[in-house]
Amino acid sequence: MRVLGATVDGQTRCIHWSGDLDIVAMRFVCCNEYYPCFECHAAAGHEPAVWPLARFDEPAVLCGVCDTEMSVTAYLATESCPSCGAGFNPGCSLHHHLYFETPR
Protein backbone atom coordinates (compact mmCIF):
# COMPACT_ATOMS: atom_id res chain seq x y z
CA MET A 1 0.00 0.00 0.00
CA ARG A 2 1.36 3.42 -0.90
CA VAL A 3 1.87 5.83 2.01
CA LEU A 4 2.93 9.37 1.15
CA GLY A 5 4.81 11.78 3.39
CA ALA A 6 8.08 11.82 5.28
CA THR A 7 8.09 8.15 6.24
CA VAL A 8 11.20 6.85 7.98
CA ASP A 9 10.51 3.12 7.82
CA GLY A 10 8.34 0.48 6.21
CA GLN A 11 5.78 0.53 9.03
CA THR A 12 4.47 4.06 8.33
CA ARG A 13 6.47 5.86 11.02
CA CYS A 14 7.37 9.37 9.96
CA ILE A 15 9.69 12.18 10.98
CA HIS A 16 6.96 13.60 13.23
CA TRP A 17 5.81 10.39 14.95
CA SER A 18 8.32 7.56 15.15
CA GLY A 19 7.64 5.65 18.38
CA ASP A 20 7.27 1.90 18.53
CA LEU A 21 3.45 2.16 18.42
CA ASP A 22 3.23 4.79 15.66
CA ILE A 23 2.27 2.28 12.99
CA VAL A 24 -0.92 3.55 11.38
CA ALA A 25 -1.50 5.74 8.37
CA MET A 26 -4.72 7.58 7.70
CA ARG A 27 -6.46 8.01 4.35
CA PHE A 28 -7.41 11.63 3.87
CA VAL A 29 -10.79 12.08 2.23
CA CYS A 30 -9.68 15.25 0.43
CA CYS A 31 -7.04 13.47 -1.68
CA ASN A 32 -7.86 9.78 -1.09
CA GLU A 33 -4.21 9.12 -0.15
CA TYR A 34 -2.65 7.59 2.95
CA TYR A 35 -0.30 9.71 5.08
CA PRO A 36 1.40 8.75 8.35
CA CYS A 37 0.13 11.89 10.11
CA PHE A 38 -1.64 15.21 9.74
CA GLU A 39 1.72 17.01 9.65
CA CYS A 40 2.93 14.97 6.67
CA HIS A 41 -0.37 15.70 4.93
CA ALA A 42 -0.02 19.43 5.65
CA ALA A 43 3.53 19.43 4.27
CA ALA A 44 2.16 18.06 1.00
CA GLY A 45 0.13 21.25 0.65
CA HIS A 46 -3.29 19.62 0.61
CA GLU A 47 -6.22 21.32 2.27
CA PRO A 48 -7.27 18.90 5.02
CA ALA A 49 -10.73 17.41 5.29
CA VAL A 50 -11.82 14.95 7.95
CA TRP A 51 -13.29 11.55 7.15
CA PRO A 52 -17.10 11.99 7.31
CA LEU A 53 -19.25 10.03 9.77
CA ALA A 54 -21.36 8.69 6.91
CA ARG A 55 -18.27 6.89 5.55
CA PHE A 56 -16.90 5.40 8.80
CA ASP A 57 -17.48 1.87 7.48
CA GLU A 58 -15.09 2.38 4.53
CA PRO A 59 -11.37 1.54 4.67
CA ALA A 60 -9.52 4.62 5.93
CA VAL A 61 -6.85 3.38 8.36
CA LEU A 62 -3.81 1.28 7.45
CA CYS A 63 -1.78 -0.91 9.78
CA GLY A 64 1.86 -0.28 8.92
CA VAL A 65 2.94 -3.71 10.16
CA CYS A 66 0.75 -5.94 7.99
CA ASP A 67 -0.87 -3.48 5.50
CA THR A 68 -4.38 -4.34 6.68
CA GLU A 69 -6.91 -1.63 5.88
CA MET A 70 -9.55 -0.97 8.52
CA SER A 71 -12.68 1.08 8.61
CA VAL A 72 -12.72 4.04 10.94
CA THR A 73 -15.34 2.21 13.01
CA ALA A 74 -13.05 -0.83 13.43
CA TYR A 75 -10.02 1.32 14.22
CA LEU A 76 -11.81 3.37 16.87
CA ALA A 77 -13.05 0.18 18.55
CA THR A 78 -9.61 -1.38 19.11
CA GLU A 79 -6.15 -0.74 20.51
CA SER A 80 -4.38 -3.13 18.15
CA CYS A 81 -4.58 -4.42 14.62
CA PRO A 82 -7.34 -7.02 14.27
CA SER A 83 -5.23 -8.88 11.72
CA CYS A 84 -1.68 -9.04 13.17
CA GLY A 85 -2.21 -7.90 16.76
CA ALA A 86 0.32 -5.03 16.59
CA GLY A 87 -0.48 -2.40 19.22
CA PHE A 88 -1.48 1.13 18.25
CA ASN A 89 -0.39 4.30 20.02
CA PRO A 90 -3.14 5.21 22.53
CA GLY A 91 -2.02 8.84 22.30
CA CYS A 92 -3.33 9.01 18.75
CA SER A 93 -6.81 9.41 20.23
CA LEU A 94 -5.83 13.00 21.05
CA HIS A 95 -5.70 13.70 17.31
CA HIS A 96 -8.79 11.84 16.07
CA HIS A 97 -10.57 15.15 15.46
CA LEU A 98 -7.90 15.98 12.85
CA TYR A 99 -8.73 12.84 10.87
CA PHE A 100 -12.34 11.91 11.59
CA GLU A 101 -15.57 13.86 11.84
CA THR A 102 -16.78 13.86 15.42
CA PRO A 103 -20.44 13.71 16.40
CA ARG A 104 -21.83 17.05 17.53
N, C-alpha and C positions, 0 to 999 in steps of 0.2 A: 504494500500500500504506500502511496506517495505521501510524504509529510513535508510540507514546505517550512521555511524558516531557518533559524540559526541552530539547527540540531547539532549535538555534539557526540551522539552515539546512535546505534541502531535501534534503541528502545525509546525513541522520541524525546529524550532529555535535550534541553536546549541551554543556551548560554545564560538564560534568566532563571531557570529551574532545573537543577541537575542533581537532586538528591536521589537516594536509592529508590524511593517510592514515586518519583516523578516520571511515570511511564504511560501517561495517556496523552493523546492528541485529540483536539476537538475539531469537528467540521464546522466551518462558519457558513451560515446560511447565505450570507451576502455574496460569497464567491464559490461556494460548494467545494472548498478545499480544506484539507486537514492542516492544522498548525499546532505546534506543541503548547503554545500559550498565547494569551491576548497580546503580549508585548511583541512576539514574533509577527503576529498578524498586523499589528499597528506599524511595525517597521516595513512591512510590504506595501504600505500606503493605501490599504483598503479601508473603506468606511465600514466600521463594525456594525453588525446587526445580530441580535440574539436569536437563538433557535426558538421558534414559536411553540407555545403550548400545544397547539393543534397538530404539531408534527413530532411530538415526544416519542412516538412509537417507531419512528424511522431511525436508521443507523446514523449516529452523529458523534460517537465516541469510539476511539480506537485504542486497544491495548497495545502498547509498544513492545511487549514481550512476545506475544503470539499472533499479533495482527488481527485479533478478533474485533469485529465491529459490534457495537452495542447500541441499543436505543438509549435515548436520554432517560427514559423511565427505568430501564434495567440498570444503567449506571448509577442513578440516584438511589437505587434500592440496595446497593451493595458496597462493600469496602474492598473488594478484590475482584479480579477477573473471573467471570463464571466459567470460562473455558480452561485457563491454565492455573488459576488460583493465585496469581501474582497480586500482592497488596498494592492498593492505591493510596496516595498521600491524603490523609484526612484533612489536611489544611486546605486542600483545593476547594472544599465547601465554602470557604470564605470568598471565593471568586465566582461561584456559580452564576451570580447575577450578570456577570460579564459575558457569559456564554449562553445562558438559557433564560427565556422569559419566565418571570416569577408571577404566581397568581397575585392578584390585587386584593 
